Amino acid sequence: MIYSIKQELYKLVHRKISWIAALILFFLMLITGFALADESKKLILTLTFDSSDFIMFILVIVGATCFSMEFQNNTILTLLYKSSNKVYVYLSKYIVLFIYDVFLHLLALFYTICLRYTLFNYQVNWSELYLYHQPVWLNMLTALLIDLVTTMLIIAIVFLLSCLINSNAVVITASLLVTLMGQSISSDLMNGGKLVGIMKWNPFNMVDLTRQYANYSMYALTTQLNNQELLVGSLVYIFIFVIAGYLIFRRKRF
Amino acid sequence: MKNINALQLDNVSTFVGKTVLVKNATFEVKPGEIIGLIGPNGAGKTTIMKTILGLMKFKGKVVVNGREVSENDHQALDKAGALIEHPAIYPFLTGKQNLTLYAHDQKDMVSLISDLQMSSYINNKAKGYSLGMKQKLGIAIALLNQPQIVILDEPMNGLDIESTIRVRKLIKRYSDQGTAFLISSHILSELQKVMTRVVLISRGQIILNKEVAEFEKISHQKYHLTTDNNKLAKKIFAAYQITFTANENYLIVSQKDIYKIQDLLFKEGIHLKEMLPLEANLEQIVVDILAEKRG
């Protein structure tokens, strides 16, 4: 397993997209800083210049190509026979994307601190109380940790779709649709009246976890779940989608 | 360890859904042996190779170096190397990085780069490689880490003459050191230069499994005939149920029918211009055997 993870890391480190994406993240955060000049500075810091959405897009693209490149280059056969079990191939990719996800979030934290003290020079005291009667710095760290869960849910969906659909473009489009339209799809599902109690647990609802943490009053009305419930729901769906994705991968013909 | 087969297939059948692609395949490969797996397109050569690598659903037993392989347990393959269908190469990595990804030992890697004369381009990104360069890199990946069994599907594809000779020498050297090979190729004359045993597959079934020396004997059991009226000769053979394969200019018949054929041709007034034992041409033998199987 460790050997498979090392191999995946080696590939990720040598892919240009991994590094270009890190640069793009910075520019998008910078643009957000200018665009949201009139918004609450504390909210901008809590959301690390809205990095969660950008990280999500990056992970969808990198995650979708994670499997498709193996099929395109015929390397999937070598990967499979060289690893002692198929599950290692699948899990190692998921773990490496998690590592990359952590890296992007740390990078977002670093960029935020740099931008806060240089270009934008916000007059915000880090220990000032903000959301949930907690200091801004804690809000920011909590939002980053929560976003790790949300993004891992998206990766689990991307992996599941990658094993179901061979077209890379379709996987990216479908994953972005889940990310961008998850909220409205979820609202439609919950229009059923009596079934709201069950339908509020649909997976599309879970992708709003980070947004709800930063803007509880607005999102809790839509999701009808509190933060803890969304967190537990997300973790359960991560587990379900990873298992389902692996079972499809296992049955796939190579 | 020497008594353990590098590879053993016992009644292996491979499926895709309900379709059987390979039926009851049984053969073994001893350490140092070079097996030529030959057969027409779609016969099941690549399927057998994928099955050995645990990449297909199968029934029966695949044992590599004394350990069983299953679809979800590839531990037995830790000393196996393979090149299946196309070279498995990441285009965004250099040739050297592609090798580093799998290499346990740098020395081994350096030696393969030198043996296959890849030094001039090994540090370039693989996306710019020609088909032959990719093929050599794919072969090098298969030969990394001193494997005990190597499976090569059409290894000479895209290689120039010099590289072909180099690969052939490398295969022989590894085989002398005890590495077993299972090689499929359409260039039978090339395969004939290295292999020690032939496994012939047709329509998913193994129809012949013989040492090359034995295989050559088969050819001498066949005769090559030319008459002054081949068209009439064919009609007579068919009428008397004599098995033959025909070309525009000659007929190939079995040694056991020779006396009967001579009698018949004499009676019908057909002049026998030439009658020679068939030379050990692998391609012809394969064509004949397959034609016979098809009836």
Interface residues (C-beta under 8 A of the other chain):
Chain A: Q7 Y10 K11 H14 R15 K16 M69 N73 N74 T75 L77 T78 L80 Y81 K82 S83 S84 N85 K86 V87 R250 R253 F254
Chain B: V16 K50 L53 G54 L55 M56 N72 D73 H74 Q75 L77 D78 A80 A82 I84 E85 H86 P87 A88 I89 Y90 P91 F92 L93 Q97 T100 L101 Y102 I141
